[in-house]
Every structure is written in C-alpha cells, then in structure tokens.
Amino acid sequence: MALLPFPRIDGFGSVHGVPTLPHGFGDVFESYRIPTGEVELHAVVGGEGPPLLLLGGWPQNWYLWRDVMLPLARSFTLVVPDPAASASPTSPIGATTRERSVATSSA
C-alpha cells in the first residue's frame, strides 16, 4: 500500500511504539494523524483490497484488533482509528464537541 498524504506518527501508541505486535506488523501498517475537521484522529492503515473500517469501543483503540489485522490485510485495506475522544484536538475544544464529532469523523 502506498503512503497516504497525512502525517505519519511514531512513538507511543503508534505501530512503531507498541510492544508485542505480530511479526511483520510494521511492514504492513502505518500510523497516521488524520484531520477530520474538529479533531485529528490517530488511525492505523494498511493492507490491500477494498477498505474495511474496524471500530473499537471506548476505552479500546486500534491495538484491540492487532491479532486479526494481518490476516484481514491480505484481502482488505484496513482503516483502524482510535476513538475521537482520545484524539488530539486541532484547536482547543470541549468534550461535548468531541463527542458530537465521533459520528462525523468515523463516517
């Protein structure tokens, strides 16, 4: 998969800063900061094929899906965002605005 036109993320919480990932995970997946308007989401993206969006519930993030991501990546391009409430805001906004943007940013 080609790199996306979004900033890549390294360090804690990214595919490069998490221990105990399946062998080869970092070769298939990349962490990105995706602007969605009101917030920027961290999303792990990788694989080949039609897109498949994997959503976790609060308080989980993309790491919840780590054991099924490599097998699915053989048939799909996975987009696995962290919940919007855990994202870094692009500007100072309140929790209410973040909660309202969850549906918009995941759509």
N, C-alpha and C positions, 0 to 999 in steps of 0.2 A: 504494500500500500504506500502511495506517495505521501509525503508530509503535507499536513494541512496548513493553510495560511493563518494560523493562530500561534501565539507564543507558546513554546514548549515549556514544561515545568520540570525542574529537577528538585531533589531533596525530599524531605519528609512528606509522606502522603502520595508521592508520585510513583510511577513504576520503577524509578531509579532509586528510591529511598525507602523501600519496603522490604523487610527480610522475608524469607521463606516463600518466595514465589516459585511456581513450577519452572523447571529448566526450559530456557528459550523464551520465556515470557517477554523479556525486554527487547527481544529481536522482532517480535510481532506487534507489540503495543507501545504506544507513546502517550504521555500525559500532556494535555493542552489546557490552556486557560481560554475559555470560550465566552466572548462577550454576548450577552443576551438582552442588552438594553439597560435594565436597572441593576443587574448584578453580573459578575463574571463567574462562570461555573468552571470547576475543575472536572474534566472528563478524560477518561482513558478510551482511546480509539485505536482499532487495529483489525486486521483480517481482510478477507477478500470475499466479495459477493454482495448481495443486496443488504441494505442496512438493517440492523436489529438493535433496538433500544432496550437496554437492561436497566431497570429502575429498582433501587433498594428502598426500604422504608427507613424512617428515622429511628435510631441513630446510625444505621449502617451507611457505608459508602461503597465505592466500586470494589473494594477488597472482598466484600461478601461473595462476589461472583468469580473470584480468581481461579477456582478449581474447574469451572466449566468453560471459561473464556477461551483457552487454547483449542479445545475440541470444536467449539462453535465457530472459531475464527477460520476454520477450514472451509466453511460454507457461507459465512456472513461477515460483513464489516460491522463490528460491534461498536456501539456508542454507549459508554457506561458513565453517566455523570454522577457526581456526588450530589446529595440533596442541596437545594438552593440555600437553605438555612445555614449550611456550613461553608458557603462560598464567600469570597472576599468581595465586598461591595465596590462598585466603581466610583461611588460617591457616598458620603455619609447619609444613610437612610435608616429608618426604623425597622423593627422586626415585623411590624404589620405590613409594610411594603414588601419585605422579603417574602412573607408568607403568601401574599397575593401573587407574587411573581413566579411561584413554583409551577403553577399550571402553564403559564405563558412560556417559561424558559424550558420546560420539558416537552412542549408540543413541537 
